[in-house]
Amino acid sequence: MDGFIDRLAELLKSLFGSEERSTASQRPIDPDVQAAWEELDEYMRTGSSGARGRSTSGGSAGAGGAHGGATCPRRVDESLRKDYANLEVPFGASAEEVRASYKRLMLKYHPDKYPGDSEKQKLALEIAKKINQSFERIRTSS
């Protein structure tokens, strides 16, 4: 068995370079490979590969595929961070969470709820526009 492990170690060294190189220079540039590398590092340090705060809901391309049923995290455009905040959901939230929050906020801030107070109606209209714009940007980016 030791011979097998030694051969496996040699194979990994040949694939990832020699031991003299720093670990930072061995790290791949591709974000998916980088994420896998970091998950492997975490597993090697702690003995478990926790969720690490990744969003794996909604739009997962790898569900049930070659990953043995594991889901791949969907990529979220960083420029949408403010839109997620406008909809009061965590950055990268699922489409269902975004839609539910959108409906809740539109019920709360719809301008028709304030027919007698023009100032509140004007403010509600501005908020509703921001909510609509944020929802559309998130929806079209998926």
N, C-alpha and C positions, 0 to 999 in steps of 0.2 A: 504494500500500500504506500510506503514511503517513496518508492520509485515513481509511482503515479503522481503523487503530490509534487515531487521535484520536477517532473516533466511538465506538469501543469503550471508551476511557478515559472519555469523557463519560457513556456509559451506566452504567458502573460507579460513577462519582461520583454519578450521580442515584440509583442503587439504594442505595448505602451512605452517602450524605450527603456534605456538603462536606468539603474538605480541612482546614478550620479545626477540626473536631471532633477530639478526641484519639482514638487508635486504640482505647483501652480502652472508650470510650463507643460505638464502632462495633461492638464485639464483640457477637454475638448471645447471648441468654440460653439458648437451647435447647442441651443438651449435645452432640447430634449435629452441629449446625451449628457449635458451638464447636470440636469436634474437627476438622471439615473445615477450618475457618478456620486452626487451628493447623498442620494438615498443609500447607495452602497457604503459610503463612508460612515453614515449614521448607523447603519446596521452593524458595521464592523466595530464601531465604538461602543454601542449600547446593547447590541444583541437583538434589537427589534427595529422594524422599519415603520415607525409610526406614521400617521397621516400627514404630519408636518404642515398642517394648515392649508393644504391644497384644496382647491375646489374641483371636485370630480363630477359634479352634477351638471346635467344638461349639455347636449351637444358633444358627448363623448364619442370619439371616433373609434376607439378600440374595444368597445364593450363586447365581450365574448369572443374576441378575435384571437390572434396568435399569443396574446398575453395571458391566456388561461383564465379568461373571465374578468381580468382586471380592467378598470376603466382608465383612460388617459385623460389628464386634465385638459380642459379646453383653454385656448389662449384668449386672453382678453386684452384689447388695446388699452394701453396705459392712459391714452388721452380721454378715455371714458370714465376715469376715476371720479371726476366732479359730477358726472351724470348719475353715477351710482349713489353718490352722496345726496344729490338732489332728490332722488327717489327713496332715500333713507333705508338703503339696503347695503350689505357689505360688498366691497369691490369684488367683482367676479361672481356675484350671486346668480343662481339659476334663472332661466327665463320665467319659470312659474313664480318665483319669489319677486322678480321684478314686476311682473304683470299684476300680482296681488297687491303690491305696494302702490303701484300706479293707480289702481282702482280705488284703493283706500284713500290716497291723497286727493284724487279728483273729487271724491265724494265730500271730503273735508273742505277743500278750497274752491269748489265750483262757484263761479260768480253768481249763478242764479240763487244761491243760498242767502244772498244779501240784497234783496230787491229794494229795501227801504233806506239803505245806507250807501250812498254813492261812493264814499271814500273807501269803505270796506270792500265794496264791489270792485273798485278799480284795483285795489291791492290783491284781491283774490284772482282777478283776471291776469295780473302779472305773474303771480305764483303758478297759476294753471298753465300759462304759456311755457314757463320754464320746465314744469313737470312734463308737458307734452313733448317739448323739444328733446329733453333728456331721454324720455321713453323711446322716441323715434330713433335717436342716434344709437341707443343700445340695441333696439330691435333690428335695425338694418345692419348692424355690425356682426350679428350672429350668423 
